[in-house]
Amino acid sequence: MPDTPEPLLLERRVETGDDVYVDRITADGGVWTGGTVTAEITDGEWEFGKREPSWQRETTLPPDAVEALRAAITASGFFDTPAELARFCKGNEDHDLTEIASWPEVADTDVLPLPADQDRYDLTELTEVLSEVADGAAGLVDHQAFAQPVEGARDLAEYAGLTRVDELLAPSSALGRTVARGESDPTAPLRQEDAGELRGQWDEVVTQVSGALVFRD
């Protein structure tokens, strides 16, 4: 978006496809909203609309509130460098991240945690692909397309306690059976007649995850 207010202190960002909504606090205490959507409460219900990408300054925090926010961020355990994060991952500190299924792989890796495509999970891209297949683009994608987004969804669901996501990805569900086939026959093309049901279930997975995790630095 143009003219992004800086320097950043804290940001909350919600993305769905090409739509984005951002709450941002800058170092001077400015409280900003930005994005391509509007959100208002009318008669007790949320109403959403579209707008051109832009920023709007809503208010300014008093200095004591800014300092309190800085202190909370410092105490939260964020890391300034990849090396600090690597030391944390290999340490013996007791924390709830160890309950995530893939945490042992994270702790054992020798690769520094730098941003990489394989570490990014685009959950909404799979929704778009399933929509295209359901609309007639049979053979557009194969079953291995589910592997990476499902891995991300499972980790997030386990961390956030999203039991509904576990149900949607269970072996007895259409989505769970498709994921299992992706492991045994990854290059098998996805059929048009299956994509509609899978899209509905995957949409619910995305909704569950999006509702639980909206903050990022």
C-alpha positions in Angstrom: 0.0 0.0 0.0 1.2 3.5 -0.7 2.8 5.8 2.0 3.0 3.1 4.7 3.4 4.9 8.1 6.7 4.2 9.7 8.6 3.4 11.8 6.6 0.3 12.8 6.0 -0.6 16.4 3.2 -3.2 16.2 1.0 -4.5 13.5 -2.0 -6.8 13.1 -2.7 -7.9 9.5 -5.6 -10.0 8.2 -5.4 -11.3 4.6 -8.0 -13.2 2.6 -7.0 -13.7 -1.0 -6.2 -10.3 -2.5 -8.0 -8.4 0.4 -6.1 -7.1 3.4 -7.0 -5.2 6.5 -4.3 -3.8 8.8 -4.1 -2.2 12.2 -0.7 -0.5 12.7 0.9 1.4 15.6 4.0 3.5 14.8 6.8 4.4 17.1 5.4 7.9 17.7 2.1 6.4 19.0 0.1 6.8 15.8 -2.7 4.3 15.5 -3.5 3.6 11.8 -5.9 1.4 9.8 -5.2 0.5 6.2 -6.0 -2.0 3.5 -8.4 -2.7 0.7 -11.5 -3.4 2.8 -13.7 -1.5 5.3 -15.3 -2.9 8.4 -18.0 -1.2 10.3 -20.7 -2.2 12.9 -24.2 -1.2 11.9 -27.1 -2.1 14.2 -24.9 -4.6 16.0 -23.7 -6.4 12.9 -20.4 -6.2 11.0 -20.6 -4.8 7.4 -17.7 -5.2 5.0 -16.9 -3.2 1.9 -14.1 -2.5 -0.7 -11.9 0.6 -0.9 -8.7 1.7 -2.6 -5.5 0.8 -0.8 -4.9 3.6 1.7 -4.0 4.4 5.3 -6.0 6.4 7.8 -4.7 7.8 11.2 -7.3 7.0 13.8 -5.8 8.4 16.9 -2.5 8.9 18.8 -1.5 7.0 22.0 -0.2 8.9 24.9 3.5 8.5 25.7 2.9 6.3 28.8 0.8 3.9 26.7 3.5 3.7 24.0 6.2 2.9 26.6 3.9 0.3 28.2 3.5 -1.3 24.7 7.2 -1.3 24.1 7.8 -3.0 27.4 5.2 -5.6 26.6 6.8 -6.3 23.2 10.2 -6.6 24.8 8.9 -9.1 27.4 7.1 -11.1 24.8 10.2 -13.0 23.6 10.5 -11.7 20.0 13.9 -12.1 18.5 16.1 -9.5 16.9 18.2 -11.8 14.7 17.9 -15.3 13.2 20.8 -16.4 15.4 18.8 -15.5 18.5 15.9 -17.5 17.2 18.1 -20.5 16.4 19.5 -20.5 20.0 16.0 -20.5 21.4 15.0 -23.4 19.1 17.9 -25.5 20.3 17.5 -24.6 24.0 15.9 -26.6 26.8 13.4 -23.9 27.9 10.0 -25.2 28.6 7.4 -23.6 26.3 4.2 -24.6 24.5 5.7 -24.6 21.1 7.2 -28.1 22.0 3.6 -29.4 21.7 3.5 -28.8 17.9 4.0 -32.0 16.0 6.9 -30.7 13.8 8.8 -29.0 16.6 11.5 -31.7 16.9 12.4 -31.1 13.3 12.7 -27.4 14.0 14.9 -27.9 17.0 17.2 -30.4 15.2 17.8 -28.4 12.1 21.1 -26.7 11.4 19.6 -24.2 8.9 19.2 -20.7 10.2 15.5 -19.6 10.3 15.7 -17.2 7.4 12.6 -16.4 5.3 12.1 -18.9 2.5 9.3 -20.0 0.2 9.1 -23.4 1.9 8.4 -21.7 5.2 5.4 -19.8 3.9 1.9 -21.3 3.9 -0.6 -19.8 1.5 -3.8 -21.3 2.6 -6.1 -19.2 0.3 -4.2 -20.1 -2.9 -5.4 -23.7 -2.5 -9.0 -22.4 -2.2 -8.6 -20.5 -5.5 -7.2 -23.6 -7.2 -10.0 -25.8 -6.0 -12.5 -23.3 -7.3 -11.0 -23.4 -10.7 -11.0 -27.2 -10.8 -14.6 -27.3 -9.6 -15.6 -24.9 -12.3 -14.2 -27.2 -15.0 -10.4 -27.0 -15.0 -9.9 -30.7 -14.5 -6.3 -31.8 -14.3 -5.1 -28.3 -13.3 -3.5 -29.6 -10.1 -2.5 -32.9 -8.6 -2.9 -34.2 -5.1 0.5 -33.1 -3.9 -0.8 -29.5 -3.9 -2.4 -30.2 -0.5 0.8 -31.2 1.2 2.3 -27.9 2.2 -0.9 -25.9 3.1 -2.2 -28.9 5.1 1.1 -29.2 7.0 0.8 -25.5 8.0 -2.9 -25.8 8.9 -2.3 -28.9 11.1 0.6 -27.2 13.0 -1.5 -24.1 13.6 -4.6 -26.1 14.6 -2.6 -28.1 17.1 -1.0 -25.0 18.6 -4.3 -23.1 18.8 -6.4 -26.1 19.9 -8.7 -26.0 16.8 -10.5 -29.4 17.1 -12.7 -28.6 14.2 -9.7 -28.5 11.9 -8.6 -31.9 13.2 -12.1 -33.2 12.3 -12.0 -31.7 8.8 -8.5 -33.3 8.1 -9.4 -36.7 9.7 -8.9 -39.8 7.5 -12.7 -40.3 7.5 -13.4 -36.9 5.7 -13.2 -36.3 2.0 -10.4 -33.8 2.7 -8.5 -36.2 4.8 -8.8 -39.0 2.2 -7.5 -36.6 -0.4 -4.5 -35.6 1.7 -3.7 -39.3 2.3 -3.8 -40.0 -1.4 -1.4 -37.1 -1.9 1.1 -38.9 0.2 0.7 -42.3 -1.6 0.0 -41.0 -5.1 1.1 -37.3 -5.2 0.9 -36.9 -9.0 -2.7 -38.1 -9.4 -4.8 -35.3 -10.9 -7.6 -33.9 -8.9 -11.0 -34.6 -10.4 -13.6 -31.9 -11.0 -16.4 -33.9 -9.3 -14.3 -34.0 -6.0 -13.2 -30.4 -6.0 -16.5 -28.8 -5.0 -16.8 -30.8 -1.7 -13.1 -30.3 -1.0 -13.3 -26.6 -1.5 -16.1 -26.3 1.1 -14.1 -28.2 3.7 -10.9 -26.4 3.0 -12.7 -23.0 3.2 -13.8 -24.0 6.7 -10.2 -24.9 7.6 -9.0 -21.5 6.4 -11.8 -19.8 8.4 -10.9 -21.6 11.6 -7.2 -20.8 11.3 -7.8 -17.2 10.2 -10.0 -16.7 13.3 -7.3 -17.9 15.6 -4.2 -16.3 14.3 -4.3 -12.7 13.1 -1.1 -11.1 14.5 2.3 -11.0 12.9 5.3 -8.8 13.3 
